[in-house]
Amino acid sequence: MENKRVLLGMSGGVDSTVAAYLLKEKGYEVVGATMKLWLPENVENNAIEDAKKMAEKLGIEHHIIELEDTFKETVVKHFIDGYYEGSTPNPCVFCNKHIKFDLMFDVADKLGCRYVATGHYSRIIKNEKTGKYELIKAVTDKKDQSYMMYNLNQEKLSRILFPIGEYEKSEIREMAEKVGLEVYNKPDSQDICFIPDGDYERFLEKYSGKKDKKGKFIDSQGNELGKHQGITRYTIGQRKGLGITFGKPMYVIDINGKNNTVTLGENNDLFKNELIAKDVNFLEFSLEEMDENLSVQAKIRYSSKLSNATVTKLDNNRVKVIFEEAQRAITKGQSVVFYNENKLIGGGVIE
């Protein structure tokens, strides 16, 4: 008899709650799990309480997974270290890789669950011709979260369920209200969960144990233009808040943690046709099996548009990506993600 027991990540929000409801409707035995992650002091978080309440209402088993130390030592540390190296990491991608779709499988195995499910807006289908599992963008482009999933593999895809990927957000809220789930109008979470006020500067200062060191603003030839207040205060593409004026708009075009320099240039200096990505993963094949030149549509951040590009293999699990059209503000630490129309192929971290 098929094991229809599924471990569902429950955040206490409307998406994961409706995911639980939909799975139950399809005959799955749903086990809710809420991850207790590290958050700074004074950050209010009702996730566990709300998830518990919703699990009770739906009549499903519920567990709290203590991951505070692990989350702090992996996701938060990686985020802080990245900023001091001069990159801008995406903690959600890193969390999906190391927490949500790694440790959750360990928990699922311990609790006898065949599947792992989340309230992400994505879809998985099995291609009957190739026998491979494919990760497809959600029905609604606006909410699609496939960008965060490029570190998955075939084994995990065969066990993951995304119950809400077929729906629009408005439909999810309507469904929740209709079946009497009080979280139907709970606001979506914004920003990074451990920096809810968006004040990265204050967060880094408080939790890194490091002091920002002043350094040089330079141009692309290495000439000094002035003094900066510390590299963590700047991001690629930034124009305002530089603290000095030049009589024309100047932008941050590079940040170097080793030299403690911030390079400034004009807007056209922000446009580049190529990048190198490391820690590359493909969902349906290995990098060794990749075609010599792979044609894809790629995006350089979660909110950017897809652009035609060619991916070429390099050594050490790295690739070169060449875009047909120059991309603005390619940023170290962000992820470049590859698609074939609506299908996610893979991705990597921009060097």
N, C-alpha and C positions, 0 to 999 in steps of 0.2 A: 504494500500500500504506500502511495506517495506521501512523503513528509511535507505537509503544507504549513509547517510551523515557521513563522517569519519574525525576525527581530527588526523592529521599526524604531529608528531614531526619532524620538519625540522631543521637540523643542518647546512645546507649550504654545506654539503658534497655530494659525488656522491651516497652513499647508500640511504639516505633519499630522494634525488631528484628523483632517479630511482623508489623508492617506490611510490612516487607521480604519476609518469608517468604510472606505472603498475596498480595502483588503478583506475586511470582515464580510462585506456583501458578496465578495467573490469566493467565500468559503475558506479563507486562510485562518489559521490559528495565530492571532497576532500577540506578540510579546513586545510591550513598549519598553524602551530604554532611553533614559535621559542622561546625557553626559554632564557631569559636574566639572566644569572647566575653571581654570584660574581666572579671576577677575580682580582688578585693583580694588582697594578699600573704597567704601562709599559708593560703589556702583550697585545700584539696585537691580536685582535679577529675579523675576518671578517665574522663570522657566520651569523649575522643578515643581513648584506648587501648581502651576497651570497644567503641566503635563500629567501630574498625578491625578488632578481633578478630572481631566478629560479621559484618562485611562479608566478611572472608576465609572464615569458616565457611560463609557462604551463597553464596560464589563470585560476589560482585558488586563492581563498580568502586567505589572510595571516594575522596572528595576532602575535604581540610580547607580550609574557607573562613575566611580571616583577617579577622575583623571586630572585633578588640579596640578599635581607635581609634574606629570608627564607633559601636559599641555604647556606649562611654563618652561620646562626644560627643552622642549622641541620647538613649538610654534612661536612662542613669545621670544625666546632666545634668538631664534633664526631671524626674526623680524628686527630685533634690536641690533644684532651683529651686522645685518645687511646694511642698515642705515649708516653705521659707523664705517663701513667699507665703501660707502658712496653709491650704494644701489637702493632701489625702492622695491622691496619684496612684496609679493602678494600672499598674505598669511592664509587666505581662504584656500588657495591652491595647495599650500603646504599642509594645512589642516586636513583637507580631503585625502591627501596622499598618506599621511602618517597617523591620523586619528580616525576620521569618519569611515574610511574604506580600508583600514588596516586593523586597528584594535577592535573595531566593531565586529569583524569576522571572528576574532578570537572569542569575543563574548558570545557571539551566535553559536559557535561550536560548543562552548561550555554549557549553554542553555538548550542544546539539542535542536537548534534552528537550522533548517536547510537554506533559508533565504535571509538576505539583509535588505531592508527597504528604507527609503528616506522620502521626505517631502520636496525633493528637488524637481524643478521643471526640466525634465529630459525624458528621452524614451530609449528603450532597448528592444531590438527585434533580432530574431535569428534568421539569417539568410539561408534558406533551405538549399540553394545551389552550392554555396561554399561551405556550409556548416558552421560559419563564423557568426559570433554575436556582434551586432553593430550598434553603436551609440548614435542616436538621431536627435537633432535639435527638437525642442518642445514645439507644440502647435503654435504658441505665441512667441514671436521673436523678441518681443519686449521683455519677457520674463525668462527666456531661455538661459539655463545655467550649465549647458554642456561645456563651456569654456573651462570650467573648474575641474573637469573629469578626465583630462587627457592622460593621467597617470594610471588609469585602470588597465586591466589585462583580460584575456579571454576567460580565465578561470573565475575571476571576480564577476565579470559581466554575466556569466552563466548563473550566478546566484543573486544578482541584484534586481530589485523591483522598484520602478518609479511610477507609482499609481496615479500621480496627478499630471504627468507630462502631456496627456491628451486633452487637457482642459485649459481654458482661459482663467486668469486670476478671478475675474468677476464671477465666473461659474462656480469656482471653489467657495467663494464667500457666500453665494446664494445657497449652495448645497448645505454649508455649515449652518446657516440660519434656518433653513427648511427642516433640518433634522434636530434642531434645538441645541447646537453646540455654541456655548456662550462666547467662544473666541472668534466668532464669525467676523467681528469688526475690530479685532485686535490689530494695531498698526504693524506694518512690515518692519523687520529690524533693519536699521540703516548702519552704514559705516562698519568699522571693525569692532567685533564684540568686546574686545578688551580696551578699546579707546572710544567709548560711545559718544564722547563730546567732540571727537575729531581733533583734539589738541595734541598732535603727535609730539611737538616740541616739549611740552610739559611732561608728557608720558616718558619720553626717552630720557629726559633729565632726571626724573624721579626714579626710574627702575633700571637704568643701565649701570649706575654706579660710576659713570664717566662724566667728565666736564667737557662741554664744547670748547674746542680750541679754535681761536681765531687763526685765520690763514689768508692766503692771497687770492684775490680775483685776478685771473689772467686772461689774455686773449688766446686764440688758437696758435699763435706763434710763441707763446710762453711769456709775453711781456706783461709786467704787473700793471693792473688797472686800479687797484685799491685793496682794501681789507674786507674779508667776510667775517661773519660772527660765529662760524662753526658749520661744517658741511651738512649736518642733519637738518638745518633750517631751510634747505633749498631742494627743489625738485627740477628735473629736466623740463624745459619749456617755460619755467617761471619768469615773469617779467616784473611784477610788482614786488615791493618789499625788499629790494636789493640794498637799500640804504645809501646808494650813490646815484648820481644822474650823469648822463653822457650827452645830453642834447639830442639824442635819438633813442628809440626803444632798443634795449638790450635784453637778451634772454640767457638763461642758464642752458648751456649746450653740453656740458660734461661736469661730472663730479668725481674727484679722485681722492679716495680715502688714504692711500699710501702717502701721497704728497701733500695731503690736506689742502688741495686747490679746488677752486670752482671756476670753470672756464665759461666766459661770456662771449656771445656773438650776436649776429642779427638773425631775424626770423628765418631767412633762407638757409642759414647754417643748421637749422633744426631738421631739415629734410634730408633723409638718407634712403638709398635704394637697397641697402643690404645690412644684414646683421649675422652674428654667430650665436647659436643657442647651444647650451650644454644640458646634461641630465635629460636627454631626449627619450621619449617613449612613444611607440606606436601601438595602437590597440589590436591590430589584426596581424601584425608581422613584426619581426625584430629589425633593428637598424641594419644588421648584416644582410637581411633579405630585401632591403629597400632597393627600388629601381635606381639606376645611376643618377638620373635627374627626375625628381618627382614633381609633377605639376599639381598645385593645390590652390585653394583660396585660404588666405591666412589673415589673422588679426593680431595686433601687437598689444592689445589690452582688452579687458572685458567689454568696455563700452565702444571700442572702435569698430569700423565697418570692415567687412571682408574684402581683401584685395588679391588679385591673381599674383602668384609667386612660384618660384622654382626652388626646391629643396635639394641640396647636394650633400652627400656624406663627407664628414671629416673624421679625424681619429678621436679616441677617448669619449665616445658617446656624444659627439657634437655634430652639428650640421651648419651649413651656410644657407641662408635664405635670401634670395634675390627677388625683389618686388618689381613688377612692371611699372608701377607708379611709386614715386618717392613717398615715404611715410614720415609724418611729423612727430618729433619728440620720442624716438625709440629709446626706451628706458631700461637700463640694467636692473635685473632682479624681477622685472615683470615677465609674464609668459607670452611666447608666441605660439599660437595654436592653429593647427591645420585642419581644413575641411575639404571634403569633396561634395559640393552642393550642401545638402542638409546633414551629411554624415561626418562625424568627428573622426579624424584619422589619427591625430597625435599632437604632440607639442613638446616644448622645452623651455628652459629658463634663459632669458636674454643675457648674454655676457657683456 
